[in-house]
Amino acid sequence: MAQAGALSKATPSRATSPRRLHPLPLRIMHWINAAAIFIMIGSGWKIYNDDILFSFLRFPDAIVIGKWAQYGLQWHFFGMWIFVLNGIAYFCYGIVSGRFWQKLFPISPREVFVTVGEALRFRLRHDDLTHYNAVQKVLYLGVMAVGVLIVISGLALWKPVQFSELANLFGSFQNIRLVHFLCMSAIVAFIVVHVTLALLVPQSLLAMLTGGPAIDNARDAAPSAVAPIIGEIKTIPEVKTVPEIET
């Protein structure tokens, strides 16, 4: 009876539903972030057109958000707060849940070079959605770093006096504008690559809508967790009762 009790405690419950590749909170934050970035880019282009950085570049009115620059600023601030608050929630979720460490680390330079070579030869496989290759890890970490930098430069642009410490990091106001513009360009380039790969591998897009394949790590790890306990139970020697000797 004691052995049966120990085994029942060691065996995990199978009634719990398996985890998904993309849990619901992650999917919600992903699509909120997509909407916020769309608003910020479109309105940012309108703001840029009002005070251009490069004489050869001007964005068509058909793809900007806001009839006038002031409207563009209002849309930009609206998208900014959504982006910042959602980004904080995403970082907290990734750290607390361990998803960042599980999905994005470790990264080896050799793995990066091998993956880039496979991509250039069109031999890069995407059949395993549960695993990120080295290039994906670098891109995701890179775009998160760019996201932090674009918020910092955006705050310095918005309130250069109140955030003078941040503004001083860039040297001049024009440098802040340039860094902000380059960060936007990097995010747009990432979106182009991201969307292209999603269209080439439709199951990745479907996974972000439905949650993707089930991942039941607890169930898969159960045998290895139970085995030592069973071994300990089997090695318990039998205790034989010794009859009492009357004196």
PyMOL commands that set and color helices and strands:
alter all, ss='L'
color gray80, all
select helices_A, chain A and resi 2-10+24-50+61-63+69-97+99-104+109-120+134-158+164-168+173-200+202-210+217-234
alter helices_A, ss='H'
color red, helices_A
select strands_A, chain A and resi 19-20+214-215
alter strands_A, ss='S'
color yellow, strands_A
deselect
rebuild
show_as cartoon
